[in-house]
Protein backbone atom coordinates (compact mmCIF):
# COMPACT_ATOMS: atom_id res chain seq x y z
CA UNK A 1 0.00 0.00 0.00
CA UNK A 2 2.80 2.41 0.95
CA UNK A 3 4.62 1.74 -2.32
CA UNK A 4 1.44 2.61 -4.22
CA UNK A 5 1.17 5.89 -2.30
CA UNK A 6 4.82 6.71 -3.03
CA UNK A 7 4.32 5.97 -6.71
CA UNK A 8 1.24 8.20 -6.77
CA UNK A 9 3.17 11.00 -5.06
CA UNK A 10 6.02 10.63 -7.56
CA UNK A 11 3.55 10.80 -10.45
CA UNK A 12 1.94 13.94 -9.02
CA UNK A 13 5.37 15.51 -8.51
CA UNK A 14 6.28 14.83 -12.14
CA UNK A 15 3.01 16.38 -13.31
CA UNK A 16 3.66 19.45 -11.16
CA UNK A 17 7.19 19.74 -12.53
CA UNK A 18 5.89 19.49 -16.11
CA UNK A 19 3.25 22.14 -15.47
CA UNK A 20 5.84 24.41 -13.84
CA UNK A 21 8.12 23.96 -16.85
CA UNK A 22 5.32 24.84 -19.24
CA UNK A 23 4.25 27.92 -17.28
CA UNK A 24 7.87 29.06 -17.02
CA UNK A 25 8.56 28.62 -20.72
CA UNK A 26 5.51 30.68 -21.70
CA UNK A 27 6.27 33.29 -19.00
CA UNK A 28 2.77 32.96 -17.57
CA UNK A 29 3.38 35.91 -15.25
CA UNK A 30 3.54 38.18 -18.32
CA UNK A 31 -0.19 37.77 -18.71
CA UNK A 32 -0.05 41.10 -16.87
CA UNK A 33 0.72 42.70 -20.26
CA UNK A 34 -2.67 41.73 -21.66
CA UNK A 35 -4.95 41.96 -18.62
CA UNK A 36 -4.83 45.74 -17.95
CA UNK A 37 -6.08 46.66 -21.44
CA UNK A 38 -8.81 44.04 -21.08
CA UNK A 39 -9.78 45.48 -17.69
CA UNK A 40 -9.69 49.03 -19.08
CA UNK A 41 -12.26 48.06 -21.70
CA UNK A 42 -14.27 46.15 -19.10
CA UNK A 43 -14.53 49.11 -16.72
CA UNK A 44 -15.32 51.52 -19.55
CA UNK A 45 -18.04 49.40 -21.14
CA UNK A 46 -19.51 48.68 -17.70
CA UNK A 47 -19.52 52.39 -16.77
CA UNK A 48 -18.29 51.49 -13.29
CA UNK A 49 -17.54 48.33 -11.37
CA UNK A 50 -18.03 45.34 -13.68
CA UNK A 51 -20.02 42.40 -12.43
CA UNK A 52 -17.99 39.71 -10.69
CA UNK A 53 -19.16 37.30 -13.37
CA UNK A 54 -17.83 39.42 -16.25
CA UNK A 55 -14.63 40.20 -14.37
CA UNK A 56 -14.00 36.54 -13.64
CA UNK A 57 -14.80 35.19 -17.10
CA UNK A 58 -12.85 37.93 -18.89
CA UNK A 59 -9.83 37.18 -16.68
CA UNK A 60 -10.07 33.44 -17.38
CA UNK A 61 -10.57 34.03 -21.11
CA UNK A 62 -7.54 36.33 -21.30
CA UNK A 63 -5.33 33.94 -19.33
CA UNK A 64 -6.48 31.00 -21.45
CA UNK A 65 -5.97 32.87 -24.72
CA UNK A 66 -2.50 34.11 -23.82
CA UNK A 67 -1.44 30.68 -22.55
CA UNK A 68 -2.68 29.14 -25.79
CA UNK A 69 -0.91 31.76 -27.91
CA UNK A 70 2.43 31.53 -26.12
CA UNK A 71 2.26 27.74 -26.01
CA UNK A 72 1.62 27.53 -29.76
CA UNK A 73 4.47 29.98 -30.32
CA UNK A 74 6.89 27.83 -28.32
CA UNK A 75 5.80 24.66 -30.15
CA UNK A 76 6.12 26.19 -33.63
CA UNK A 77 9.43 27.89 -32.80
CA UNK A 78 11.07 25.00 -30.89
CA UNK A 79 13.68 24.40 -33.60
CA UNK A 80 14.44 28.11 -33.94
CA UNK A 81 14.67 28.53 -30.16
CA UNK A 82 17.04 25.57 -29.91
CA UNK A 83 19.47 27.31 -32.28
CA UNK A 84 19.45 30.55 -30.30
CA UNK A 85 21.75 30.59 -27.22
CA UNK A 86 19.33 32.96 -25.46
CA UNK A 87 16.36 30.61 -25.84
CA UNK A 88 17.97 27.18 -26.15
CA UNK A 89 17.07 26.21 -22.59
CA UNK A 90 13.35 26.78 -23.04
CA UNK A 91 11.50 23.62 -22.06
CA UNK A 92 10.29 22.60 -25.53
CA UNK A 93 13.46 23.70 -27.31
CA UNK A 94 15.67 21.72 -24.92
CA UNK A 95 13.44 18.64 -24.78
CA UNK A 96 12.60 19.02 -21.09
CA UNK A 97 9.00 19.00 -22.28
CA UNK A 98 7.98 16.79 -25.18
CA UNK A 99 5.92 18.11 -28.08
CA UNK A 100 3.05 15.87 -26.99
CA UNK A 101 3.13 17.39 -23.51
CA UNK A 102 3.28 20.90 -24.94
CA UNK A 103 0.31 20.23 -27.22
CA UNK A 104 -1.64 18.76 -24.29
CA UNK A 105 -1.13 21.92 -22.21
CA UNK A 106 -2.09 24.10 -25.19
CA UNK A 107 -5.25 22.04 -25.71
CA UNK A 108 -6.24 22.57 -22.07
CA UNK A 109 -5.64 26.33 -22.41
CA UNK A 110 -7.80 26.38 -25.54
CA UNK A 111 -10.59 24.56 -23.73
CA UNK A 112 -10.42 26.99 -20.79
CA UNK A 113 -10.57 29.93 -23.20
CA UNK A 114 -13.63 28.52 -24.98
CA UNK A 115 -15.46 27.77 -21.74
CA UNK A 116 -14.91 31.36 -20.56
CA UNK A 117 -15.90 32.89 -23.91
CA UNK A 118 -19.23 31.09 -23.97
CA UNK A 119 -20.07 32.47 -20.54
CA UNK A 120 -20.02 36.00 -21.95
CA UNK A 121 -22.18 37.57 -24.68
CA UNK A 122 -23.66 35.82 -27.71
CA UNK A 123 -21.30 37.58 -30.11
CA UNK A 124 -18.28 36.50 -28.09
CA UNK A 125 -19.20 32.93 -28.98
CA UNK A 126 -19.18 33.82 -32.67
CA UNK A 127 -16.02 35.91 -32.83
CA UNK A 128 -13.39 33.80 -31.03
CA UNK A 129 -12.01 32.06 -34.18
CA UNK A 130 -10.11 35.15 -35.46
CA UNK A 131 -8.37 35.41 -32.08
CA UNK A 132 -7.19 31.80 -32.20
CA UNK A 133 -6.28 32.09 -35.89
CA UNK A 134 -4.10 35.16 -35.32
CA UNK A 135 -2.32 33.57 -32.37
CA UNK A 136 -1.63 30.45 -34.41
CA UNK A 137 -0.28 32.14 -37.56
CA UNK A 138 1.68 34.95 -35.88
CA UNK A 139 4.80 32.81 -35.15
CA UNK A 140 5.22 32.20 -38.89
CA UNK A 141 5.46 35.90 -39.76
CA UNK A 142 9.15 36.19 -38.93
CA UNK A 143 9.86 33.50 -41.50
CA UNK A 144 8.90 35.78 -44.38
CA UNK A 145 8.45 39.45 -43.36
CA UNK A 146 10.20 42.07 -41.25
CA UNK A 147 6.71 43.38 -40.42
CA UNK A 148 6.32 40.43 -38.05
CA UNK A 149 6.09 42.78 -35.07
CA UNK A 150 2.78 44.06 -36.38
CA UNK A 151 1.60 40.46 -36.37
CA UNK A 152 1.99 40.37 -32.59
CA UNK A 153 0.42 43.81 -32.40
CA UNK A 154 -2.63 42.52 -34.28
CA UNK A 155 -3.22 39.86 -31.62
CA UNK A 156 -3.50 42.65 -29.03
CA UNK A 157 -5.61 44.77 -31.39
CA UNK A 158 -8.40 42.34 -30.57
CA UNK A 159 -8.18 42.73 -26.78
CA UNK A 160 -10.14 45.93 -25.96
CA UNK A 161 -12.63 45.46 -28.81
CA UNK A 162 -12.98 41.78 -27.96
CA UNK A 163 -13.82 42.55 -24.33
CA UNK A 164 -16.24 45.27 -25.44
CA UNK A 165 -18.06 42.85 -27.72
CA UNK A 166 -17.94 40.09 -25.11
CA UNK A 167 -19.67 42.25 -22.51
CA UNK A 168 -21.88 44.65 -24.51
CA UNK A 169 -22.55 42.52 -27.60
CA UNK A 170 -21.48 45.49 -29.72
CA UNK A 171 -18.40 47.41 -30.81
CA UNK A 172 -17.76 51.14 -30.41
CA UNK A 173 -15.44 53.79 -31.81
CA UNK A 174 -13.80 54.13 -28.38
CA UNK A 175 -13.00 50.41 -28.23
CA UNK A 176 -11.50 50.53 -31.73
CA UNK A 177 -9.21 53.45 -30.82
CA UNK A 178 -8.18 51.72 -27.59
CA UNK A 179 -7.45 48.61 -29.64
CA UNK A 180 -5.18 50.63 -31.93
CA UNK A 181 -3.36 51.95 -28.85
CA UNK A 182 -2.84 48.38 -27.62
CA UNK A 183 -1.57 47.31 -31.03
CA UNK A 184 0.94 50.17 -31.29
CA UNK A 185 2.11 49.58 -27.71
CA UNK A 186 2.80 45.88 -28.21
CA UNK A 187 4.38 46.40 -31.63
CA UNK A 188 6.70 48.95 -30.05
CA UNK A 189 7.94 46.78 -27.22
CA UNK A 190 8.31 43.79 -29.55
CA UNK A 191 10.59 45.92 -31.73
CA UNK A 192 12.74 46.63 -28.68
CA UNK A 193 12.75 42.94 -27.70
CA UNK A 194 13.87 41.89 -31.19
CA UNK A 195 17.01 44.02 -30.97
CA UNK A 196 18.75 41.42 -28.81
CA UNK A 197 18.45 38.70 -31.50
CA UNK A 198 19.67 40.61 -34.55
CA UNK A 199 22.76 38.48 -35.17
CA UNK A 200 20.97 35.18 -34.54
CA UNK A 201 18.03 36.17 -36.76
CA UNK A 202 20.36 37.05 -39.62
CA UNK A 203 22.23 33.77 -39.20
CA UNK A 204 19.00 31.75 -39.24
CA UNK A 205 17.50 33.70 -42.14
CA UNK A 206 14.68 35.06 -40.00
CA UNK A 207 13.07 38.43 -40.47
CA UNK A 208 12.67 41.30 -38.03
CA UNK A 209 12.77 45.05 -38.41
CA UNK A 210 16.04 45.40 -36.45
CA UNK A 211 17.75 42.55 -38.37
CA UNK A 212 16.70 44.15 -41.66
CA UNK A 213 17.41 47.81 -40.94
CA UNK A 214 19.63 47.73 -37.85
CA UNK A 215 19.22 48.14 -34.11
CA UNK A 216 19.12 51.94 -34.26
CA UNK A 217 16.30 51.88 -36.79
CA UNK A 218 14.46 49.29 -34.69
CA UNK A 219 14.64 51.45 -31.56
CA UNK A 220 13.51 54.52 -33.50
CA UNK A 221 10.57 52.58 -34.97
CA UNK A 222 9.64 51.52 -31.42
CA UNK A 223 9.63 55.17 -30.35
CA UNK A 224 7.23 56.05 -33.16
CA UNK A 225 4.96 53.15 -32.21
CA UNK A 226 4.80 54.43 -28.64
CA UNK A 227 4.11 57.99 -29.80
CA UNK A 228 1.18 56.52 -31.74
CA UNK A 229 0.17 54.64 -28.57
CA UNK A 230 -0.05 57.79 -26.47
CA UNK A 231 -1.84 59.66 -29.27
CA UNK A 232 -4.43 56.90 -29.61
CA UNK A 233 -5.00 56.82 -25.85
CA UNK A 234 -5.60 60.58 -25.89
CA UNK A 235 -8.02 60.33 -28.84
CA UNK A 236 -9.85 57.49 -27.07
CA UNK A 237 -10.31 59.80 -24.10
CA UNK A 238 -12.03 62.35 -26.33
CA UNK A 239 -14.41 59.74 -27.77
CA UNK A 240 -15.13 58.51 -24.24
CA UNK A 241 -15.65 62.03 -22.86
CA UNK A 242 -13.20 60.98 -20.17
CA UNK A 243 -12.43 62.94 -17.04
CA UNK A 244 -9.18 64.49 -15.75
CA UNK A 245 -7.88 61.28 -14.17
CA UNK A 246 -7.99 59.51 -17.53
CA UNK A 247 -5.80 62.18 -19.14
CA UNK A 248 -3.49 62.22 -16.14
CA UNK A 249 -3.13 58.47 -16.71
CA UNK A 250 -2.23 59.12 -20.35
CA UNK A 251 0.45 61.59 -19.24
CA UNK A 252 1.88 59.12 -16.72
CA UNK A 253 1.86 56.33 -19.31
CA UNK A 254 3.70 58.61 -21.74
CA UNK A 255 6.31 59.38 -19.08
CA UNK A 256 6.86 55.69 -18.35
CA UNK A 257 7.24 54.89 -22.05
CA UNK A 258 9.67 57.78 -22.44
CA UNK A 259 11.74 56.44 -19.53
CA UNK A 260 11.61 52.96 -21.07
CA UNK A 261 13.34 54.29 -24.18
CA UNK A 262 16.11 55.92 -22.14
CA UNK A 263 17.08 52.47 -20.84
CA UNK A 264 18.18 51.14 -24.23
CA UNK A 265 20.33 52.53 -27.00
CA UNK A 266 22.22 51.43 -30.09
CA UNK A 267 25.36 50.98 -28.00
CA UNK A 268 23.83 49.58 -24.81
CA UNK A 269 21.11 46.93 -24.62
CA UNK A 270 22.13 45.71 -21.17
CA UNK A 271 18.92 47.06 -19.62
CA UNK A 272 16.66 45.64 -22.30
CA UNK A 273 14.90 43.26 -19.92
CA UNK A 274 14.07 46.13 -17.57
CA UNK A 275 12.76 48.15 -20.51
CA UNK A 276 10.73 45.27 -21.93
CA UNK A 277 9.40 43.42 -18.90
CA UNK A 278 9.40 45.85 -15.98
CA UNK A 279 8.46 49.16 -17.59
CA UNK A 280 5.74 47.78 -19.85
CA UNK A 281 4.16 45.90 -16.97
CA UNK A 282 4.22 49.03 -14.82
CA UNK A 283 2.83 51.21 -17.62
CA UNK A 284 -0.17 49.00 -18.35
CA UNK A 285 -1.09 48.52 -14.68
CA UNK A 286 -0.68 52.19 -13.78
CA UNK A 287 -2.75 53.35 -16.75
CA UNK A 288 -5.50 50.90 -15.84
CA UNK A 289 -5.60 52.26 -12.28
CA UNK A 290 -6.08 55.81 -13.54
CA UNK A 291 -8.78 54.77 -16.01
CA UNK A 292 -10.63 52.70 -13.41
CA UNK A 293 -10.49 55.59 -10.92
CA UNK A 294 -11.78 58.00 -13.54
CA UNK A 295 -14.66 55.68 -14.46
CA UNK A 296 -15.63 55.03 -10.84
CA UNK A 297 -15.57 58.72 -9.87
CA UNK A 298 -17.70 59.71 -12.86
CA UNK A 299 -20.15 56.89 -12.21
CA UNK A 300 -20.98 58.17 -8.70
C-alpha positions in Angstrom: 0.0 0.0 0.0 2.8 2.4 1.0 4.6 1.7 -2.3 1.4 2.6 -4.2 1.2 5.9 -2.3 4.8 6.7 -3.0 4.3 6.0 -6.7 1.2 8.2 -6.8 3.2 11.0 -5.1 6.0 10.6 -7.6 3.6 10.8 -10.5 1.9 13.9 -9.0 5.4 15.5 -8.5 6.3 14.8 -12.1 3.0 16.4 -13.3 3.7 19.4 -11.2 7.2 19.7 -12.5 5.9 19.5 -16.1 3.2 22.1 -15.5 5.8 24.4 -13.8 8.1 24.0 -16.8 5.3 24.8 -19.2 4.3 27.9 -17.3 7.9 29.1 -17.0 8.6 28.6 -20.7 5.5 30.7 -21.7 6.3 33.3 -19.0 2.8 33.0 -17.6 3.4 35.9 -15.3 3.5 38.2 -18.3 -0.2 37.8 -18.7 -0.1 41.1 -16.9 0.7 42.7 -20.3 -2.7 41.7 -21.7 -4.9 42.0 -18.6 -4.8 45.7 -17.9 -6.1 46.7 -21.4 -8.8 44.0 -21.1 -9.8 45.5 -17.7 -9.7 49.0 -19.1 -12.3 48.1 -21.7 -14.3 46.2 -19.1 -14.5 49.1 -16.7 -15.3 51.5 -19.6 -18.0 49.4 -21.1 -19.5 48.7 -17.7 -19.5 52.4 -16.8 -18.3 51.5 -13.3 -17.5 48.3 -11.4 -18.0 45.3 -13.7 -20.0 42.4 -12.4 -18.0 39.7 -10.7 -19.2 37.3 -13.4 -17.8 39.4 -16.2 -14.6 40.2 -14.4 -14.0 36.5 -13.6 -14.8 35.2 -17.1 -12.9 37.9 -18.9 -9.8 37.2 -16.7 -10.1 33.4 -17.4 -10.6 34.0 -21.1 -7.5 36.3 -21.3 -5.3 33.9 -19.3 -6.5 31.0 -21.4 -6.0 32.9 -24.7 -2.5 34.1 -23.8 -1.4 30.7 -22.5 -2.7 29.1 -25.8 -0.9 31.8 -27.9 2.4 31.5 -26.1 2.3 27.7 -26.0 1.6 27.5 -29.8 4.5 30.0 -30.3 6.9 27.8 -28.3 5.8 24.7 -30.2 6.1 26.2 -33.6 9.4 27.9 -32.8 11.1 25.0 -30.9 13.7 24.4 -33.6 14.4 28.1 -33.9 14.7 28.5 -30.2 17.0 25.6 -29.9 19.5 27.3 -32.3 19.5 30.6 -30.3 21.7 30.6 -27.2 19.3 33.0 -25.5 16.4 30.6 -25.8 18.0 27.2 -26.2 17.1 26.2 -22.6 13.3 26.8 -23.0 11.5 23.6 -22.1 10.3 22.6 -25.5 13.5 23.7 -27.3 15.7 21.7 -24.9 13.4 18.6 -24.8 12.6 19.0 -21.1 9.0 19.0 -22.3 8.0 16.8 -25.2 5.9 18.1 -28.1 3.1 15.9 -27.0 3.1 17.4 -23.5 3.3 20.9 -24.9 0.3 20.2 -27.2 -1.6 18.8 -24.3 -1.1 21.9 -22.2 -2.1 24.1 -25.2 -5.3 22.0 -25.7 -6.2 22.6 -22.1 -5.6 26.3 -22.4 -7.8 26.4 -25.5 -10.6 24.6 -23.7 -10.4 27.0 -20.8 -10.6 29.9 -23.2 -13.6 28.5 -25.0 -15.5 27.8 -21.7 -14.9 31.4 -20.6 -15.9 32.9 -23.9 -19.2 31.1 -24.0 -20.1 32.5 -20.5 -20.0 36.0 -22.0 -22.2 37.6 -24.7 -23.7 35.8 -27.7 -21.3 37.6 -30.1 -18.3 36.5 -28.1 -19.2 32.9 -29.0 -19.2 33.8 -32.7 -16.0 35.9 -32.8 -13.4 33.8 -31.0 -12.0 32.1 -34.2 -10.1 35.2 -35.5 -8.4 35.4 -32.1 -7.2 31.8 -32.2 -6.3 32.1 -35.9 -4.1 35.2 -35.3 -2.3 33.6 -32.4 -1.6 30.5 -34.4 -0.3 32.1 -37.6 1.7 34.9 -35.9 4.8 32.8 -35.2 5.2 32.2 -38.9 5.5 35.9 -39.8 9.1 36.2 -38.9 9.9 33.5 -41.5 8.9 35.8 -44.4 8.5 39.4 -43.4 10.2 42.1 -41.2 6.7 43.4 -40.4 6.3 40.4 -38.1 6.1 42.8 -35.1 2.8 44.1 -36.4 1.6 40.5 -36.4 2.0 40.4 -32.6 0.4 43.8 -32.4 -2.6 42.5 -34.3 -3.2 39.9 -31.6 -3.5 42.6 -29.0 -5.6 44.8 -31.4 -8.4 42.3 -30.6 -8.2 42.7 -26.8 -10.1 45.9 -26.0 -12.6 45.5 -28.8 -13.0 41.8 -28.0 -13.8 42.6 -24.3 -16.2 45.3 -25.4 -18.1 42.8 -27.7 -17.9 40.1 -25.1 -19.7 42.2 -22.5 -21.9 44.7 -24.5 -22.6 42.5 -27.6 -21.5 45.5 -29.7 -18.4 47.4 -30.8 -17.8 51.1 -30.4 -15.4 53.8 -31.8 -13.8 54.1 -28.4 -13.0 50.4 -28.2 -11.5 50.5 -31.7 -9.2 53.5 -30.8 -8.2 51.7 -27.6 -7.4 48.6 -29.6 -5.2 50.6 -31.9 -3.4 51.9 -28.8 -2.8 48.4 -27.6 -1.6 47.3 -31.0 0.9 50.2 -31.3 2.1 49.6 -27.7 2.8 45.9 -28.2 4.4 46.4 -31.6 6.7 49.0 -30.1 7.9 46.8 -27.2 8.3 43.8 -29.6 10.6 45.9 -31.7 12.7 46.6 -28.7 12.8 42.9 -27.7 13.9 41.9 -31.2 17.0 44.0 -31.0 18.7 41.4 -28.8 18.5 38.7 -31.5 19.7 40.6 -34.6 22.8 38.5 -35.2 21.0 35.2 -34.5 18.0 36.2 -36.8 20.4 37.0 -39.6 22.2 33.8 -39.2 19.0 31.8 -39.2 17.5 33.7 -42.1 14.7 35.1 -40.0 13.1 38.4 -40.5 12.7 41.3 -38.0 12.8 45.1 -38.4 16.0 45.4 -36.4 17.8 42.5 -38.4 16.7 44.1 -41.7 17.4 47.8 -40.9 19.6 47.7 -37.9 19.2 48.1 -34.1 19.1 51.9 -34.3 16.3 51.9 -36.8 14.5 49.3 -34.7 14.6 51.4 -31.6 13.5 54.5 -33.5 10.6 52.6 -35.0 9.6 51.5 -31.4 9.6 55.2 -30.4 7.2 56.1 -33.2 5.0 53.1 -32.2 4.8 54.4 -28.6 4.1 58.0 -29.8 1.2 56.5 -31.7 0.2 54.6 -28.6 0.0 57.8 -26.5 -1.8 59.7 -29.3 -4.4 56.9 -29.6 -5.0 56.8 -25.9 -5.6 60.6 -25.9 -8.0 60.3 -28.8 -9.9 57.5 -27.1 -10.3 59.8 -24.1 -12.0 62.3 -26.3 -14.4 59.7 -27.8 -15.1 58.5 -24.2 -15.7 62.0 -22.9 -13.2 61.0 -20.2 -12.4 62.9 -17.0 -9.2 64.5 -15.8 -7.9 61.3 -14.2 -8.0 59.5 -17.5 -5.8 62.2 -19.1 -3.5 62.2 -16.1 -3.1 58.5 -16.7 -2.2 59.1 -20.4 0.4 61.6 -19.2 1.9 59.1 -16.7 1.9 56.3 -19.3 3.7 58.6 -21.7 6.3 59.4 -19.1 6.9 55.7 -18.3 7.2 54.9 -22.0 9.7 57.8 -22.4 11.7 56.4 -19.5 11.6 53.0 -21.1 13.3 54.3 -24.2 16.1 55.9 -22.1 17.1 52.5 -20.8 18.2 51.1 -24.2 20.3 52.5 -27.0 22.2 51.4 -30.1 25.4 51.0 -28.0 23.8 49.6 -24.8 21.1 46.9 -24.6 22.1 45.7 -21.2 18.9 47.1 -19.6 16.7 45.6 -22.3 14.9 43.3 -19.9 14.1 46.1 -17.6 12.8 48.2 -20.5 10.7 45.3 -21.9 9.4 43.4 -18.9 9.4 45.8 -16.0 8.5 49.2 -17.6 5.7 47.8 -19.9 4.2 45.9 -17.0 4.2 49.0 -14.8 2.8 51.2 -17.6 -0.2 49.0 -18.3 -1.1 48.5 -14.7 -0.7 52.2 -13.8 -2.7 53.4 -16.8 -5.5 50.9 -15.8 -5.6 52.3 -12.3 -6.1 55.8 -13.5 -8.8 54.8 -16.0 -10.6 52.7 -13.4 -10.5 55.6 -10.9 -11.8 58.0 -13.5 -14.7 55.7 -14.5 -15.6 55.0 -10.8 -15.6 58.7 -9.9 -17.7 59.7 -12.9 -20.2 56.9 -12.2 -21.0 58.2 -8.7 
